[in-house]
């Protein structure tokens, strides 16, 4: 219980007292005026006046009656989670996925667009700006009520400096991309690696809930991992931790500047597709279809297809063994194309890992699908934005 602030400038004291009220409401979920007064040691009339003002401002709302403690039933208060909004965006392969959410992280509108290829940094930012305008229109949220946006980018992102030090797909190589995006959108922005955003989404809402040591392994147009140790993201000295696509797994080749790593070259979706197409298994694959599902289908009838499928599984397992032997996570979340691995495939991977490493973590498929990155992007802003700053916006 905190002592009330009774001295100093009256305007400042009022703001500090409103912060105390807001913190109590958010902390308890639902609480009465009387209980707030007890918690922060202010008079009931003072709390009532502050609450009434915050209801007028749209920050608080009355939500019903609480249990009686001998007298009249108290009116319960709740934070108005629709008072402000957060936006999130993820660049994944050739797709831009965006959403706008309330302060609980619940999506209010969503927008998805295929990007022109090859991608260009300037046009990508224009796509981002156009998508935000569409989301604001669809959700009915005024721009001034948008607190910020989380953006997941491919490549090695430096959150502190707001730069991307390695992103050959967009040409953002050391450029101040955070400042550029903020200037174009007119809102505060948080950037992070796309796989880190997906990892955060699964950690707070999906398969990683309840675990403190989590590795999220993603296979898509690239291969990457998000790492959470003791409940904290591990990013490394240059924020490049998790770039497992550069593991030496598969035939080694000379990598020109800007090219993919060895593991990624051979066992990401494009790498697998090239191998399968060369053997005729994936020649009829439709855009957006799963390479692994198609290989599983052919493997039931063709020994060469089964051999390729097992080769992919085995090399993915090599990457997992390397991760496990160094980080010893509680859970390894399989995502991207790996969610299409069938029960037989997961069992085979688990058997190999049991042979190769002393402790095999729980292997779980990602549970949030394409929403993981957006949930993480939105949550990154909610984490960084103190609720008490909302009082400064009135």
VEXDREN-2710 file (C-alpha; in Angstrom, 1 decimal):
% VEXDREN-2710
k/r/px/py/pz
1/UNK/0.0/0.0/0.0
2/UNK/1.4/3.4/-1.0
3/UNK/1.1/6.6/1.0
4/UNK/-0.8/9.3/-0.7
5/UNK/1.1/12.2/-2.3
6/UNK/-0.1/15.3/-0.5
7/UNK/2.5/18.0/-1.3
8/UNK/3.8/19.9/-4.3
9/UNK/2.2/21.4/-7.3
10/UNK/-1.6/20.7/-7.3
11/UNK/-1.7/19.8/-11.0
12/UNK/1.2/17.3/-10.5
13/UNK/-0.3/15.8/-7.4
14/UNK/-3.6/15.3/-9.2
15/UNK/-1.8/13.5/-12.1
16/UNK/0.1/11.3/-9.7
17/UNK/-3.1/10.4/-7.8
18/UNK/-4.7/9.6/-11.2
19/UNK/-1.7/7.3/-11.9
20/UNK/-2.4/5.5/-8.6
21/UNK/-6.0/5.0/-9.5
22/UNK/-5.2/3.8/-13.0
23/UNK/-2.6/1.3/-11.7
24/UNK/-5.1/-0.1/-9.2
25/UNK/-7.8/-0.6/-11.8
26/UNK/-5.4/-2.3/-14.2
27/UNK/-3.9/-4.4/-11.5
28/UNK/-7.2/-5.7/-10.1
29/UNK/-9.1/-5.9/-13.4
30/UNK/-12.3/-4.8/-11.7
31/UNK/-12.4/-2.7/-8.5
32/UNK/-14.8/-0.3/-6.7
33/UNK/-14.1/3.3/-5.8
34/UNK/-14.1/2.4/-2.1
35/UNK/-11.5/-0.3/-2.6
36/UNK/-9.3/2.1/-4.6
37/UNK/-9.5/4.6/-1.7
38/UNK/-8.4/2.0/0.8
39/UNK/-5.5/0.8/-1.4
40/UNK/-4.0/4.3/-2.1
41/UNK/-5.1/6.0/1.1
42/UNK/-7.1/8.8/-0.4
43/UNK/-10.5/10.0/0.7
44/UNK/-13.5/8.5/-1.1
45/UNK/-14.7/11.9/-2.4
46/UNK/-11.3/12.5/-3.8
47/UNK/-11.2/9.1/-5.5
48/UNK/-14.7/9.5/-6.8
49/UNK/-13.8/12.9/-8.4
50/UNK/-10.7/11.4/-10.1
51/UNK/-12.7/8.4/-11.3
52/UNK/-15.5/10.5/-12.7
53/UNK/-12.9/12.6/-14.6
54/UNK/-11.2/9.5/-16.0
55/UNK/-14.6/8.1/-17.1
56/UNK/-15.2/11.4/-19.0
57/UNK/-11.7/11.0/-20.6
58/UNK/-12.6/7.5/-21.7
59/UNK/-9.9/5.7/-19.7
60/UNK/-12.3/4.0/-17.2
61/UNK/-15.8/2.6/-17.5
62/UNK/-18.4/1.2/-15.0
63/UNK/-19.0/-2.5/-15.7
64/UNK/-21.6/-3.6/-13.1
65/UNK/-22.2/-4.3/-9.5
66/UNK/-19.8/-6.0/-7.1
67/UNK/-20.6/-8.1/-4.0
68/UNK/-22.1/-6.3/-1.0
69/UNK/-20.1/-6.2/2.2
70/UNK/-23.1/-5.2/4.3
71/UNK/-24.4/-2.1/2.6
72/UNK/-25.2/-1.2/-1.0
73/UNK/-23.5/-3.1/-3.7
74/UNK/-20.5/-1.2/-5.1
75/UNK/-20.2/-0.2/-8.7
76/UNK/-17.1/-1.9/-10.3
77/UNK/-14.7/0.0/-12.5
78/UNK/-12.6/-1.4/-15.3
79/UNK/-10.0/0.0/-17.7
80/UNK/-11.5/0.8/-21.1
81/UNK/-9.3/-1.3/-23.3
82/UNK/-10.9/0.2/-26.4
83/UNK/-9.8/3.7/-25.4
84/UNK/-6.5/3.4/-27.4
85/UNK/-5.1/1.0/-30.0
86/UNK/-1.9/-0.7/-31.0
87/UNK/-0.8/-1.7/-34.5
88/UNK/1.4/-4.6/-35.5
89/UNK/3.0/-5.7/-38.8
90/UNK/5.1/-8.6/-39.9
91/UNK/7.1/-9.0/-43.1
92/UNK/7.2/-12.7/-43.8
93/UNK/8.7/-13.8/-47.1
94/UNK/6.7/-11.9/-49.8
95/UNK/3.8/-11.1/-47.6
96/UNK/2.9/-8.2/-45.3
97/UNK/0.6/-9.1/-42.5
98/UNK/-0.9/-6.2/-40.4
99/UNK/-3.4/-5.8/-37.6
100/UNK/-4.8/-3.2/-35.2
101/UNK/-5.7/-4.3/-31.7
102/UNK/-7.1/-2.9/-28.5
103/UNK/-5.1/-2.5/-25.3
104/UNK/-5.8/-6.2/-24.4
105/UNK/-4.1/-7.2/-27.6
106/UNK/-7.4/-8.3/-29.2
107/UNK/-7.5/-7.7/-33.0
108/UNK/-10.0/-5.2/-34.2
109/UNK/-9.0/-5.4/-37.9
110/UNK/-6.5/-7.2/-40.1
111/UNK/-4.9/-6.6/-43.5
112/UNK/-2.7/-9.0/-45.5
113/UNK/-1.0/-8.2/-48.8
114/UNK/1.4/-9.9/-51.2
115/UNK/4.4/-7.7/-51.9
116/UNK/5.9/-7.0/-55.3
117/UNK/9.1/-9.0/-55.9
118/UNK/11.9/-8.3/-55.7
119/UNK/11.2/-6.3/-52.6
120/UNK/12.3/-2.7/-52.4
121/UNK/12.7/-0.9/-49.1
122/UNK/10.9/2.3/-50.2
123/UNK/7.9/0.6/-51.7
124/UNK/7.7/-1.7/-48.6
125/UNK/7.3/1.3/-46.4
126/UNK/4.6/2.7/-48.6
127/UNK/2.8/-0.6/-48.4
128/UNK/3.1/-0.3/-44.6
129/UNK/1.6/3.2/-44.6
130/UNK/-1.2/2.3/-46.9
131/UNK/-2.0/-0.8/-44.8
132/UNK/-2.2/1.3/-41.6
133/UNK/-4.6/3.8/-43.2
134/UNK/-6.8/0.9/-44.2
135/UNK/-6.8/-0.6/-40.7
136/UNK/-7.6/2.7/-39.1
137/UNK/-10.6/3.1/-41.5
138/UNK/-11.9/-0.4/-41.0
139/UNK/-11.6/-0.3/-37.2
140/UNK/-12.9/3.3/-36.8
141/UNK/-9.9/4.2/-34.6
142/UNK/-8.9/7.8/-34.9
143/UNK/-5.2/8.2/-35.7
144/UNK/-4.6/10.2/-32.5
145/UNK/-5.7/7.1/-30.5
146/UNK/-3.0/4.9/-32.0
147/UNK/-0.2/4.6/-29.4
148/UNK/2.4/2.9/-31.6
149/UNK/3.3/0.0/-33.9
150/UNK/5.4/-3.1/-33.6
151/UNK/7.1/-4.1/-36.8
152/UNK/8.8/-7.5/-37.4
153/UNK/11.4/-7.4/-40.1
154/UNK/13.5/-10.0/-41.9
155/UNK/17.2/-9.8/-41.1
156/UNK/19.3/-8.8/-38.1
157/UNK/17.7/-5.8/-36.4
158/UNK/19.3/-3.5/-33.8
159/UNK/16.5/-2.3/-31.7
160/UNK/18.6/0.2/-29.8
161/UNK/19.9/2.0/-32.9
162/UNK/16.8/1.4/-35.0
163/UNK/18.8/-0.2/-37.8
164/UNK/18.8/-3.4/-39.8
165/UNK/22.4/-4.6/-40.2
166/UNK/21.6/-7.5/-42.5
167/UNK/18.5/-7.7/-44.7
168/UNK/19.4/-8.6/-48.3
169/UNK/15.7/-9.1/-49.3
170/UNK/15.0/-5.3/-48.8
171/UNK/18.4/-3.7/-49.1
172/UNK/18.1/-2.3/-45.6
173/UNK/21.8/-2.8/-44.7
174/UNK/22.7/-0.5/-41.8
175/UNK/20.1/2.1/-42.7
176/UNK/18.1/4.0/-39.9
177/UNK/14.9/2.2/-40.8
178/UNK/13.2/2.9/-37.5
179/UNK/13.4/6.6/-38.0
180/UNK/12.3/6.3/-41.6
181/UNK/9.2/4.3/-40.7
182/UNK/8.3/6.6/-37.8
183/UNK/8.6/9.6/-40.0
184/UNK/6.4/8.1/-42.7
185/UNK/3.7/6.7/-40.3
186/UNK/3.7/9.5/-37.7
187/UNK/3.6/7.1/-34.8
188/UNK/6.2/5.5/-32.4
189/UNK/7.5/2.3/-33.8
190/UNK/9.3/-0.7/-32.2
191/UNK/11.3/-3.0/-34.7
192/UNK/12.5/-6.5/-34.1
193/UNK/13.4/-9.6/-36.1
194/UNK/10.3/-11.3/-37.5
195/UNK/11.0/-14.6/-35.9
196/UNK/11.5/-12.9/-32.5
197/UNK/8.1/-11.4/-32.9
198/UNK/6.6/-14.8/-33.6
199/UNK/8.5/-16.2/-30.6
200/UNK/7.0/-13.5/-28.4
201/UNK/3.5/-14.3/-29.7
202/UNK/3.8/-18.0/-28.9
203/UNK/5.4/-17.2/-25.5
204/UNK/2.6/-14.9/-24.3
205/UNK/-0.4/-16.6/-25.9
206/UNK/0.6/-19.9/-27.4
207/UNK/2.7/-23.1/-26.9
208/UNK/5.3/-21.3/-24.8
209/UNK/2.9/-20.2/-22.1
210/UNK/4.1/-21.4/-18.7
211/UNK/7.7/-22.0/-19.8
212/UNK/10.8/-19.8/-18.9
213/UNK/13.3/-21.4/-21.3
214/UNK/11.9/-21.5/-24.9
215/UNK/13.4/-21.9/-28.3
216/UNK/11.2/-21.2/-31.3
217/UNK/12.5/-22.7/-34.5
218/UNK/11.0/-21.4/-37.8
219/UNK/11.4/-22.7/-41.3
220/UNK/10.0/-20.7/-44.1
221/UNK/11.6/-18.7/-46.9
222/UNK/14.5/-18.7/-44.4
223/UNK/15.4/-20.5/-41.2
224/UNK/15.7/-18.7/-37.8
225/UNK/15.1/-19.1/-34.1
226/UNK/13.9/-17.0/-31.2
227/UNK/15.5/-17.6/-27.8
228/UNK/14.0/-16.9/-24.4
229/UNK/16.1/-17.8/-21.4
230/UNK/14.9/-17.4/-17.8
231/UNK/11.9/-15.4/-19.1
232/UNK/14.1/-12.9/-21.1
233/UNK/14.9/-12.7/-24.8
234/UNK/18.5/-13.6/-25.5
235/UNK/19.7/-11.5/-28.4
236/UNK/23.5/-11.7/-28.3
237/UNK/26.1/-8.9/-28.4
238/UNK/25.0/-7.7/-31.9
239/UNK/21.4/-8.8/-31.6
240/UNK/22.1/-11.6/-34.1
241/UNK/21.4/-14.6/-31.8
242/UNK/19.0/-17.1/-33.4
243/UNK/20.4/-16.7/-36.9
244/UNK/20.6/-20.5/-37.2
245/UNK/20.2/-20.4/-41.0
246/UNK/24.0/-19.9/-41.0
247/UNK/24.7/-23.2/-39.2
248/UNK/26.9/-25.4/-41.3
249/UNK/24.3/-28.0/-42.0
250/UNK/24.3/-29.4/-45.6
251/UNK/26.8/-29.1/-48.4
252/UNK/29.1/-26.1/-47.8
253/UNK/29.3/-23.5/-50.5
254/UNK/31.0/-20.2/-51.0
255/UNK/28.6/-17.5/-49.7
256/UNK/28.8/-14.2/-51.6
257/UNK/27.9/-11.0/-49.7
258/UNK/24.2/-11.0/-48.9
259/UNK/23.6/-14.7/-49.6
260/UNK/21.8/-17.1/-47.3
261/UNK/23.7/-19.4/-45.0
262/UNK/24.4/-23.1/-45.6
263/UNK/21.5/-24.5/-43.6
264/UNK/19.0/-22.0/-45.0
265/UNK/20.2/-22.5/-48.6
266/UNK/19.5/-26.2/-48.5
267/UNK/16.7/-26.8/-46.0
268/UNK/14.4/-23.7/-46.1
269/UNK/11.3/-23.9/-48.2
270/UNK/13.1/-22.7/-51.4
271/UNK/15.9/-25.1/-50.8
272/UNK/13.6/-28.1/-50.3
273/UNK/11.5/-27.1/-53.3
274/UNK/14.5/-27.0/-55.6
275/UNK/15.5/-30.5/-54.5
276/UNK/12.0/-31.9/-54.9
277/UNK/11.4/-30.2/-58.2
278/UNK/14.7/-31.6/-59.5
279/UNK/13.3/-35.0/-58.8
280/UNK/9.8/-34.2/-60.1
281/UNK/8.0/-34.5/-56.8
282/UNK/7.0/-30.8/-56.4
283/UNK/6.5/-29.7/-60.0
284/UNK/2.7/-29.4/-59.5
285/UNK/2.9/-27.6/-56.2
286/UNK/0.4/-24.7/-56.0
287/UNK/1.5/-21.4/-54.6
288/UNK/0.8/-21.3/-50.9
289/UNK/0.7/-25.1/-50.5
290/UNK/2.9/-26.9/-48.1
291/UNK/6.1/-28.5/-49.4
292/UNK/6.1/-31.0/-46.5
293/UNK/2.5/-32.1/-47.0
294/UNK/3.2/-32.7/-50.6
295/UNK/6.4/-34.7/-49.9
296/UNK/4.5/-36.7/-47.3
297/UNK/1.8/-37.5/-49.9
298/UNK/4.5/-38.7/-52.5
299/UNK/6.5/-40.5/-49.9
300/UNK/3.7/-43.0/-49.4
301/UNK/4.0/-44.1/-53.0
302/UNK/7.6/-43.3/-54.0
303/UNK/10.8/-44.4/-52.2
304/UNK/12.8/-41.4/-53.6
305/UNK/10.3/-39.0/-52.2
306/UNK/10.5/-40.7/-48.8
307/UNK/14.3/-40.5/-48.9
308/UNK/14.1/-36.8/-49.6
309/UNK/11.5/-36.3/-46.8
310/UNK/13.7/-38.2/-44.3
311/UNK/16.7/-36.2/-45.4
312/UNK/14.9/-32.9/-44.6
313/UNK/13.7/-34.2/-41.2
314/UNK/17.2/-35.4/-40.4
315/UNK/18.9/-32.1/-41.2
316/UNK/16.2/-30.2/-39.3
317/UNK/17.0/-32.5/-36.4
318/UNK/20.7/-31.6/-36.7
319/UNK/19.8/-28.0/-36.2
320/UNK/17.7/-28.9/-33.2
321/UNK/20.4/-31.0/-31.7
322/UNK/22.9/-28.1/-32.0
323/UNK/20.4/-25.7/-30.3
324/UNK/19.5/-28.2/-27.5
325/UNK/23.1/-29.1/-26.7
326/UNK/24.0/-25.4/-26.2
327/UNK/20.8/-23.9/-24.7
328/UNK/19.0/-26.8/-22.9
329/UNK/15.5/-25.3/-23.4
330/UNK/12.4/-26.6/-21.7
331/UNK/10.4/-26.6/-24.9
332/UNK/11.4/-26.4/-28.6
333/UNK/8.5/-24.9/-30.6
334/UNK/8.3/-26.1/-34.2
335/UNK/6.9/-23.5/-36.6
336/UNK/6.5/-22.4/-40.2
337/UNK/6.7/-25.4/-42.5
338/UNK/7.5/-27.7/-39.6
339/UNK/3.9/-27.5/-38.3
340/UNK/3.0/-29.8/-41.3
341/UNK/5.2/-32.6/-40.1
342/UNK/2.9/-35.6/-39.3
343/UNK/3.0/-37.6/-36.1
344/UNK/5.3/-40.2/-37.7
345/UNK/7.8/-37.5/-38.6
346/UNK/7.8/-35.9/-35.1
347/UNK/8.3/-39.3/-33.6
348/UNK/11.3/-39.9/-35.9
349/UNK/12.9/-36.5/-35.1
350/UNK/12.4/-37.2/-31.4
351/UNK/14.1/-40.6/-31.7
352/UNK/17.1/-39.1/-33.4
353/UNK/17.4/-36.4/-30.8
354/UNK/17.2/-39.0/-28.1
355/UNK/20.2/-40.7/-29.7
356/UNK/22.2/-37.5/-30.1
357/UNK/21.7/-35.4/-27.0
358/UNK/21.4/-36.3/-23.3
359/UNK/18.3/-34.2/-22.6
360/UNK/15.5/-33.8/-25.1
361/UNK/13.1/-31.0/-24.4
362/UNK/9.4/-31.1/-25.1
363/UNK/8.7/-30.7/-28.9
364/UNK/5.6/-28.8/-29.6
365/UNK/4.2/-27.4/-32.8
366/UNK/3.3/-23.7/-32.8
367/UNK/-0.3/-23.2/-31.9
368/UNK/-1.0/-19.6/-33.2
369/UNK/-0.4/-20.1/-36.9
370/UNK/0.0/-16.9/-38.9
371/UNK/-1.2/-14.8/-36.0
372/UNK/1.9/-15.5/-33.9
373/UNK/4.0/-12.7/-35.3
374/UNK/1.2/-10.1/-35.2
375/UNK/0.4/-11.0/-31.6
376/UNK/4.1/-10.6/-30.7
377/UNK/4.3/-7.3/-32.6
378/UNK/1.3/-5.9/-30.7
379/UNK/2.6/-7.3/-27.4
380/UNK/6.0/-5.7/-27.9
381/UNK/4.3/-2.3/-27.9
382/UNK/2.1/-3.1/-24.9
383/UNK/5.2/-4.2/-23.0
384/UNK/7.1/-1.0/-23.8
385/UNK/4.3/1.4/-23.2
386/UNK/3.5/2.3/-19.6
387/UNK/-0.2/2.6/-19.0
388/UNK/0.3/5.7/-16.9
389/UNK/1.6/7.6/-20.0
390/UNK/-2.0/7.5/-21.2
391/UNK/-2.7/10.3/-18.7
392/UNK/-0.3/12.5/-20.7
393/UNK/-2.5/12.1/-23.9
394/UNK/-5.5/13.8/-22.4
END
